[in-house]
Amino acid sequence: MALLAGYVSLAIAGLLAAPSVLEAGVTPPRIAAAALSMLITMALLILLSSPHPPAGATTLIVSLGFLTTPMQLAAMAAGVVLLTLVSWLMNRLLGVPVPVWSAET
């Protein structure tokens, strides 16, 4: 979700082919992309009742231009999925009671 929010923000700001903030510096379109990506990410997390602060870092990595190609975004998404699976598996193996899914209480 955060990766997609960052990518959409880059597209809206016209920065898909632009160099990263480290190369081009801070510009108004880059500020707009970063702010919009954070807004989208926070709004979705609130709507889903799923607070997750690292999602803010992920969306900024994309909207600031550090990951922009589909291959880079796919690699990041694969890393997120792998980390989630390994963490879930380790918790299960160690007997930590982590639900697969739980309703909001």
Secondary structure, 3 states (H helix, E strand, C coil): CHHHHHHHHHHHHCCCCCCCHHHHCCCHHHHHHHHHHHHHHHHHHHHCCCCCCHHHHHHHHHHCCCCCCHHHHHHHHHHHHHHHHHHHHHHHHCCCCCCCCCCCC
